[in-house]
Amino acid sequence: MNPLSASREAAAATLLLQASRRSEIAPFIVMDVMERAARIEAQGGQVIHMEVGQPAAPAPASARQAARRALDHGRIGYTTALGLPSLRARIARHYGETYDVDLDPARVVVTTGSSAGFLLAFLAMFEPGDRVAIANPGYPPYRHILTALGCEPVLIETDAASRWVITPEALAEAHRQAPLSGVLVASPANPTGTMMRPEALAELLATAEGLGIRFISDEIYHGLDYAFPATTAAALSPNATIIHSFSKYFCMTGWRVGWMVMPAPLVRAVERLQQNLMISVPTLSQVAAEAAFDGAAEMEAVKHGYEENRLILTRGLPGAGLPEFLPVDGAFYLYADISRFTDDSAAFARRLLDEAHVAATPGVDFDPHRGHHFLRLSYAGSREEMREAVERIGAFLARG
C-alpha cells in the first residue's frame, strides 16, 4: 500500500472514532464508586453501600401488583407522549392532597425518571450559550447535561450563613455580572440534605421572576423531609417548572419514571421533544407509578426507617471522628467535612472502600471547588448497615 494512502486511511479512521466535543463532560463519579464496590463484592468482600442515593426497600406492593396485572393482561404498547391520562390526573390530585394546590393535569408530563425531565426542561427552556445558575455543591448531572447541550452552568457558592442555599442577593449578583436565563434549585438537596425554608424559596422565586430568570425546582426528594415540611414551587407560581420522580420516596429507582409540572405555554414544546426523543415513557412503569400512590402507608414506614438511620449517623459519627456535617434536613444524605483528615476526598473515599469496605462518594463529584474536603454518605440502607458503617468508619479513622 502507498504510504501516503495508508496515512490518509489512518487519519480517516481516527476521525471516524473521535467522540464529539459535547460528550466531553466529567463522569458521574458515584457510578465509578459503585463499579469499584462491585469488584470488591465479586471477590467476596461485604460492602456497605452509602455511595448511591438508592432506597434499599422495594417499590410499594400496590405498584408491583399493578405491574403484574398489566403483564398478565398481555400487550404493553406505547402511551401518548405526555403520559397515561390517568397517571397525569393522579399526579395532579397528589398536589391537592399534599400541598393544597389545584393543579391542571394538562400541565403534567410523565418522564423517564427525573433525568429525562431535566433534559426535556433544558431543551425546552434554554438555547445554546444560555447561562443557568445552580447551587454549589449540587447534583453533578445538572451541570453535565447543561454543558452537553451547549449551555453554561453558573455555580453559585453556598455556605452556612445561607443554610447552603442560593440567596436572592447571590442570584441577583450573578445576573448582574452576566445575564442568566435560568436558575435551578433543589430542596431537599443532593448532596447536602439541606432544605429551603418556605419563605426563602418564595423570595428566591420572586427575585428570579422579577429579573426575567426562568425557575426550575428539583423536588425529587419531597416526602423525605424531617426538619420541616417541604414547599412546592407549584404553590408559589404557575411559571415555575417542577421536576419530580418516583425513584426516591416511592423507592422506584429502576422503574425509571418521573414527572414534570410545566408552565402551560411550554407543555407543547416538551411534548414535541418527548415524541421525538423518547416516544413515550415505558407503559409498565407508568401503570406501577399510578398505583404507587396507594402505597403511602408503606412508604411512610420506609421514611421512618430513614429518620432512624439519620439519628444513628448524626449521633454516632461525631464519636467515630466525623463531627462536622451540614444540616441533615431531608433526603437521605449526610455531607460530612473531612478536611481534618485529607484535602483529597477522592483518595480518601477509595481508601475507605478498599480498607473498610464502606462505599461513599467524594465531594468533588458535587463541588469542583471545595469538594476535596467533603464526603457524601447515603443513609438509605438498613439500620444494621448504618450501625456497622459507624463502627467501620470509626476504626478506619483511628488507624489513620
Backbone torsions as a table, in degrees:
resi	resn	phi	psi	omega
1	MET	NA	140.6	176.3
2	ASN	-58.7	127.7	-179.5
3	PRO	-55.0	-37.9	-179.6
4	LEU	-65.5	-41.7	178.5
5	SER	-64.3	-41.3	178.8
6	ALA	-61.4	-40.2	179.0
7	SER	-64.1	-41.5	179.8
8	ARG	-66.1	-39.9	179.4
9	GLU	-64.9	-38.8	178.3
10	ALA	-64.6	-41.6	178.9
11	ALA	-65.2	-39.8	179.1
12	ALA	-65.2	-40.6	179.8
13	ALA	-64.3	-40.1	178.4
14	THR	-61.8	-43.3	179.7
15	LEU	-63.5	-40.9	-178.7
16	LEU	-63.7	-30.0	-175.6
17	LEU	-99.2	5.4	-177.6
18	GLN	-82.2	130.8	178.8
19	ALA	-72.5	154.3	179.5
20	SER	-70.1	156.2	178.3
21	ARG	-64.5	-34.1	-177.5
22	ARG	-68.2	-18.5	178.1
23	SER	-84.5	-4.9	-177.1
24	GLU	-82.0	63.9	176.8
25	ILE	-109.2	160.8	-179.6
26	ALA	-67.6	150.8	176.2
27	PRO	-70.4	159.0	172.1
28	PHE	-86.1	99.0	-166.5
29	ILE	-59.9	-32.0	-179.2
30	VAL	-57.5	-33.1	178.9
31	MET	-69.4	-33.6	175.7
32	ASP	-66.6	-38.8	177.4
33	VAL	-62.4	-42.9	178.1
34	MET	-57.8	-42.5	-179.1
35	GLU	-65.2	-42.1	179.6
36	ARG	-65.0	-39.0	178.0
37	ALA	-65.1	-38.5	179.7
38	ALA	-62.9	-36.0	178.4
39	ARG	-65.5	-39.1	178.0
40	ILE	-65.3	-41.6	179.4
41	GLU	-66.5	-35.4	178.9
42	ALA	-64.1	-23.5	178.8
43	GLN	-94.2	7.0	176.2
44	GLY	101.8	-1.7	179.8
45	GLY	-74.8	151.2	178.6
46	GLN	-106.8	104.7	-175.2
47	VAL	-98.0	136.2	170.2
48	ILE	-92.3	117.0	-173.5
49	HIS	-88.7	106.2	175.4
50	MET	-122.8	16.5	-175.5
51	GLU	-92.2	-31.1	-171.6
52	VAL	-114.2	143.2	179.7
53	GLY	-82.1	71.2	-176.0
54	GLN	-130.3	118.4	179.2
55	PRO	-58.6	143.2	176.9
56	ALA	-79.6	-22.8	-179.2
57	ALA	-78.0	153.8	177.1
58	PRO	-79.1	172.6	172.2
59	ALA	-58.6	154.0	-179.9
60	PRO	-58.3	151.0	-177.2
61	ALA	-57.7	-35.8	-179.8
62	SER	-61.9	-36.6	178.9
63	ALA	-69.5	-43.7	-178.7
64	ARG	-67.1	-37.3	178.7
65	GLN	-66.7	-40.1	178.7
66	ALA	-64.2	-38.3	178.9
67	ALA	-65.8	-40.1	177.9
68	ARG	-62.4	-43.9	179.6
69	ARG	-61.4	-40.8	179.7
70	ALA	-64.5	-39.6	178.2
71	LEU	-66.1	-40.5	179.7
72	ASP	-65.6	-27.8	-178.9
73	HIS	-69.0	-27.5	177.2
74	GLY	120.0	-115.9	-169.7
75	ARG	-63.4	132.5	173.8
76	ILE	-115.2	104.3	-176.3
77	GLY	-106.4	-170.5	175.2
78	TYR	-67.9	157.6	164.4
79	THR	-112.5	177.4	172.9
80	THR	-64.1	158.9	-174.1
81	ALA	-61.5	-33.6	-178.1
82	LEU	-79.0	-14.0	178.6
83	GLY	115.1	167.9	177.9
84	LEU	-57.9	126.6	179.2
85	PRO	-54.5	-39.2	-179.5
86	SER	-66.4	-36.2	177.2
87	LEU	-69.0	-43.1	179.0
88	ARG	-60.8	-40.0	178.2
89	ALA	-67.1	-37.9	179.6
90	ARG	-67.9	-37.3	176.9
91	ILE	-64.2	-43.5	178.2
92	ALA	-61.0	-40.4	178.0
93	ARG	-63.2	-35.6	177.5
94	HIS	-57.8	-37.1	-180.0
95	TYR	-68.0	-33.6	175.4
96	GLY	-69.7	-41.8	-177.8
97	GLU	-70.2	-37.2	-172.4
98	THR	-93.8	-39.5	-172.7
99	TYR	-118.9	-1.4	-175.4
100	ASP	59.2	40.7	178.4
101	VAL	-110.8	127.0	177.1
102	ASP	-85.8	100.4	-173.2
103	LEU	-108.9	130.9	176.8
104	ASP	-74.3	122.1	178.9
105	PRO	-57.1	-22.4	179.1
106	ALA	-64.1	-18.3	179.1
107	ARG	-88.5	-5.3	-176.8
108	VAL	-92.3	132.3	176.2
109	VAL	-124.0	124.0	176.7
110	VAL	-81.9	136.8	-174.6
111	THR	-129.2	163.6	176.3
112	THR	-80.7	78.0	-174.4
113	GLY	73.3	173.0	177.5
114	SER	-68.2	-25.5	-179.1
115	SER	-59.2	-45.2	177.0
116	ALA	-67.1	-31.6	177.1
117	GLY	-61.2	-43.5	177.8
118	PHE	-64.3	-43.7	-180.0
119	LEU	-60.2	-47.2	-179.2
120	LEU	-65.6	-41.7	179.8
121	ALA	-63.5	-45.6	-179.0
122	PHE	-64.0	-41.3	179.8
123	LEU	-66.5	-38.1	-177.0
124	ALA	-77.0	-25.6	-169.8
125	MET	-107.5	-22.4	-171.6
126	PHE	-127.7	154.5	175.3
127	GLU	-105.5	156.7	173.6
128	PRO	-53.4	135.1	-178.4
129	GLY	95.4	-16.1	178.5
130	ASP	-64.4	145.4	179.1
131	ARG	-100.4	129.7	-177.3
132	VAL	-127.1	123.3	-177.6
133	ALA	-83.5	138.1	173.4
134	ILE	-139.3	154.3	-179.4
135	ALA	-74.0	147.0	174.6
136	ASN	-122.8	118.9	5.7
137	PRO	-73.2	159.4	-179.5
138	GLY	-161.7	173.6	-178.4
139	TYR	-64.6	121.9	-172.1
140	PRO	-56.4	-43.8	-177.6
141	PRO	-60.4	-19.5	173.6
142	TYR	-51.9	-57.7	-174.1
143	ARG	-73.8	-30.3	-178.7
144	HIS	-69.9	-43.5	179.2
145	ILE	-66.2	-44.4	178.4
146	LEU	-57.4	-44.0	-179.5
147	THR	-63.4	-44.6	-179.8
148	ALA	-62.4	-28.0	179.7
149	LEU	-88.3	1.8	177.7
150	GLY	86.6	9.8	176.2
151	CYS	-91.6	168.4	-179.6
152	GLU	-112.8	109.7	174.3
153	PRO	-72.0	131.2	179.9
154	VAL	-110.2	109.6	-176.8
155	LEU	-81.9	121.4	176.6
156	ILE	-103.6	117.7	-176.5
157	GLU	-67.6	137.5	176.1
158	THR	-117.8	161.1	-179.2
159	ASP	-153.5	-177.8	-176.6
160	ALA	-62.9	-32.9	-178.2
161	ALA	-61.4	-30.7	-179.9
162	SER	-101.5	9.2	-172.5
163	ARG	58.6	32.8	173.3
164	TRP	63.3	37.4	174.6
165	VAL	-130.8	160.9	177.2
166	ILE	-70.1	132.4	176.8
167	THR	-97.6	158.0	175.6
168	PRO	-57.1	-37.5	-179.8
169	GLU	-65.0	-42.0	179.7
170	ALA	-66.7	-38.5	178.4
171	LEU	-65.1	-45.1	-179.6
172	ALA	-63.3	-38.0	179.7
173	GLU	-67.3	-42.7	177.5
174	ALA	-62.7	-36.6	178.8
175	HIS	-69.8	-34.1	178.7
176	ARG	-67.1	-37.5	-178.8
177	GLN	-66.4	-39.4	175.3
178	ALA	-164.5	135.0	-172.8
179	PRO	-56.3	136.5	175.7
180	LEU	-98.8	143.5	174.8
181	SER	-96.3	-23.4	-177.7
182	GLY	-158.5	165.6	172.3
183	VAL	-141.0	139.6	-179.6
184	LEU	-121.8	127.0	177.7
185	VAL	-126.4	157.5	178.5
186	ALA	-133.4	133.0	177.0
187	SER	-154.1	114.4	-4.3
188	PRO	-61.7	151.5	-172.0
189	ALA	-102.4	152.6	171.9
190	ASN	-114.5	122.8	18.6
191	PRO	-99.6	-2.0	-165.4
192	THR	-78.9	-29.3	-173.9
193	GLY	78.3	2.8	180.0
194	THR	-82.2	161.1	-178.8
195	MET	-128.9	154.5	174.2
196	MET	-90.2	131.3	174.6
197	ARG	-67.5	151.7	-175.8
198	PRO	-52.0	-43.2	-178.7
199	GLU	-68.4	-32.2	178.7
200	ALA	-69.1	-42.4	178.1
201	LEU	-63.6	-44.1	-179.2
202	ALA	-62.8	-41.7	-178.8
203	GLU	-67.8	-40.4	-180.0
204	LEU	-66.8	-42.3	180.0
205	LEU	-63.7	-43.5	179.1
206	ALA	-63.1	-39.1	177.9
207	THR	-64.0	-44.6	179.8
208	ALA	-60.0	-48.9	-178.1
209	GLU	-65.1	-35.9	177.6
210	GLY	-64.3	-28.7	179.5
211	LEU	-93.1	0.0	-178.6
212	GLY	76.3	29.2	-178.8
213	ILE	-104.0	124.6	179.4
214	ARG	-69.1	142.9	-171.1
215	PHE	-115.7	125.4	175.8
216	ILE	-118.7	128.5	-179.5
217	SER	-113.8	116.2	176.0
218	ASP	-85.2	110.4	-175.2
219	GLU	-119.3	29.8	-173.3
220	ILE	-70.5	-16.1	178.0
221	TYR	-101.4	11.3	175.2
222	HIS	-60.9	144.9	-172.8
223	GLY	98.0	-27.8	178.4
224	LEU	-103.5	63.9	-179.0
225	ASP	-121.5	131.0	-174.2
226	TYR	-117.0	-37.6	-176.5
227	ALA	-74.9	-40.9	178.1
228	PHE	-164.5	160.9	-176.3
229	PRO	-65.6	142.1	177.8
230	ALA	-75.6	147.9	177.5
231	THR	-109.6	133.1	176.7
232	THR	-88.3	139.7	176.5
233	ALA	-65.7	-18.8	177.7
234	ALA	-64.4	-22.7	177.7
235	ALA	-81.1	-11.9	-173.1
236	LEU	-106.4	-27.3	-177.7
237	SER	-161.3	138.7	174.4
238	PRO	-77.4	-5.2	-178.0
239	ASN	-93.7	-7.5	-179.5
240	ALA	-80.3	146.3	173.2
241	THR	-100.1	130.4	-179.1
242	ILE	-110.9	133.2	172.5
243	ILE	-112.8	127.1	-179.0
244	HIS	-137.5	173.2	-175.3
245	SER	-155.8	154.3	171.5
246	PHE	-90.0	1.6	-172.1
247	SER	-71.0	-37.9	-168.0
248	LYS	-94.7	-72.0	-178.6
249	TYR	-60.0	-40.8	-177.0
250	PHE	-89.8	3.3	173.1
251	CYS	58.2	41.2	-175.1
252	MET	-120.6	46.0	-175.9
253	THR	-56.6	-52.0	-175.0
254	GLY	-74.4	-9.7	178.2
255	TRP	-76.7	-19.9	176.5
256	ARG	53.2	64.9	178.3
257	VAL	-143.5	133.9	178.7
258	GLY	-148.9	-165.2	177.6
259	TRP	-154.9	163.5	173.7
260	MET	-125.0	149.1	164.7
261	VAL	-114.0	114.7	-173.8
262	MET	-106.0	150.0	165.9
263	PRO	-56.5	138.1	-173.0
264	ALA	-51.8	-41.8	-177.9
265	PRO	-66.2	-14.7	-176.3
266	LEU	-101.0	-3.9	-176.4
267	VAL	-61.9	-44.2	-178.6
268	ARG	-62.9	-37.3	178.1
269	ALA	-61.8	-44.2	178.9
270	VAL	-66.6	-37.9	178.6
271	GLU	-60.7	-45.0	179.0
272	ARG	-61.3	-42.7	179.4
273	LEU	-63.6	-45.5	-179.6
274	GLN	-62.6	-41.2	179.3
275	GLN	-55.6	-40.5	-174.2
276	ASN	-89.0	-33.9	-175.7
277	LEU	-88.4	-39.5	-175.3
278	MET	-124.0	-14.3	-171.1
279	ILE	67.0	-65.0	175.7
280	SER	-161.1	165.0	176.3
281	VAL	-77.9	144.9	179.3
282	PRO	-48.1	126.4	-174.2
283	THR	-62.0	-41.9	-178.7
284	LEU	-59.6	-40.6	179.2
285	SER	-65.8	-37.0	178.8
286	GLN	-66.6	-42.2	178.1
287	VAL	-60.1	-45.8	179.7
288	ALA	-64.6	-40.2	-178.3
289	ALA	-62.3	-41.7	179.3
290	GLU	-61.2	-41.6	-180.0
291	ALA	-72.6	-21.4	-178.3
292	ALA	-60.8	-29.2	178.9
293	PHE	-62.3	-21.5	178.0
294	ASP	-80.5	-4.4	-179.2
295	GLY	-102.5	27.2	-174.7
296	ALA	-59.4	-41.2	-179.2
297	ALA	-61.9	-41.1	178.2
298	GLU	-63.3	-42.3	-179.0
299	MET	-69.9	-33.0	176.5
300	GLU	-65.4	-34.3	176.2
301	ALA	-66.0	-39.4	176.3
302	VAL	-63.1	-44.3	178.3
303	LYS	-58.5	-40.6	178.2
304	HIS	-60.0	-36.7	176.3
305	GLY	-63.0	-39.8	176.6
306	TYR	-61.9	-40.1	179.9
307	GLU	-62.2	-39.3	177.5
308	GLU	-67.6	-41.0	176.9
309	ASN	-61.3	-40.4	178.0
310	ARG	-57.9	-43.2	179.0
311	LEU	-67.8	-38.9	178.8
312	ILE	-57.9	-44.2	-178.4
313	LEU	-73.8	-46.9	-175.9
314	THR	-66.6	-27.5	177.1
315	ARG	-88.5	-32.6	-173.7
316	GLY	-89.5	-34.7	-175.0
317	LEU	-65.6	-36.8	176.9
318	PRO	-57.3	-41.3	177.5
319	GLY	-70.2	-24.9	178.5
320	ALA	-80.4	-14.6	178.9
321	GLY	119.6	4.5	178.2
322	LEU	-121.4	78.9	-174.8
323	PRO	-84.5	-12.2	-172.9
324	GLU	-113.7	121.3	175.3
325	PHE	-153.1	162.4	-176.9
326	LEU	-73.4	165.7	179.1
327	PRO	-55.8	128.7	-176.8
328	VAL	-98.0	74.4	-173.1
329	ASP	-81.7	-38.7	-173.3
330	GLY	-161.4	-166.9	-173.6
331	ALA	60.8	-146.2	173.7
332	PHE	-144.4	49.3	-179.5
333	TYR	-127.8	145.2	170.5
334	LEU	-123.6	125.3	-176.7
335	TYR	-106.5	104.7	-169.6
336	ALA	-100.6	140.0	175.6
337	ASP	-83.8	118.2	-179.5
338	ILE	-113.9	20.6	-174.0
339	SER	-64.7	-22.6	178.0
340	ARG	-71.0	-16.2	-177.3
341	PHE	-108.2	-28.5	-171.0
342	THR	-161.7	160.5	167.8
343	ASP	-118.9	22.0	179.5
344	ASP	-138.9	85.6	-175.1
345	SER	-64.9	-29.0	179.3
346	ALA	-65.3	-46.4	178.5
347	ALA	-65.7	-38.7	179.2
348	PHE	-62.2	-44.6	-179.7
349	ALA	-64.6	-37.9	177.5
350	ARG	-63.0	-44.5	179.6
351	ARG	-64.3	-42.1	179.6
352	LEU	-60.5	-39.4	179.1
353	LEU	-72.2	-48.1	-176.2
354	ASP	-67.3	-39.1	-173.0
355	GLU	-95.1	-36.4	-177.1
356	ALA	-109.1	-7.5	-178.1
357	HIS	57.0	39.8	170.7
358	VAL	-114.4	117.8	-179.5
359	ALA	-90.9	121.5	178.2
360	ALA	-136.8	161.6	-176.4
361	THR	-103.4	127.6	179.0
362	PRO	-66.1	145.3	-177.8
363	GLY	-62.4	-21.4	-179.8
364	VAL	-64.3	-17.0	175.2
365	ASP	-67.3	-30.5	-173.0
366	PHE	-106.8	-19.8	-174.4
367	ASP	-146.5	101.4	-178.2
368	PRO	-69.8	-11.5	-176.9
369	HIS	-96.6	-51.3	-175.4
370	ARG	-116.9	2.5	-173.7
371	GLY	-67.0	-15.2	178.9
372	HIS	-67.9	-8.6	179.2
373	HIS	-107.3	8.5	-174.1
374	PHE	-132.4	159.6	178.7
375	LEU	-139.1	133.0	176.2
376	ARG	-99.4	129.9	178.1
377	LEU	-117.8	123.2	175.8
378	SER	-90.4	134.2	178.3
379	TYR	-113.0	40.8	179.5
380	ALA	-86.3	1.0	-178.9
381	GLY	-86.5	-156.2	-177.7
382	SER	-87.6	163.1	178.1
383	ARG	-63.5	-38.0	179.1
384	GLU	-61.9	-41.1	178.9
385	GLU	-64.9	-38.5	-179.7
386	MET	-66.5	-41.4	178.2
387	ARG	-64.4	-42.5	178.7
388	GLU	-65.0	-37.9	179.6
389	ALA	-62.6	-42.2	178.4
390	VAL	-60.1	-42.7	179.8
391	GLU	-65.6	-44.7	-179.2
392	ARG	-65.1	-41.4	-179.7
393	ILE	-65.2	-42.5	178.5
394	GLY	-60.5	-43.9	178.1
395	ALA	-66.3	-39.0	178.3
396	PHE	-61.9	-46.4	-179.8
397	LEU	-67.5	-34.1	179.9
398	ALA	-66.7	-31.0	179.0
399	ARG	-73.2	-23.7	177.8
400	GLY	78.2	NA	NA
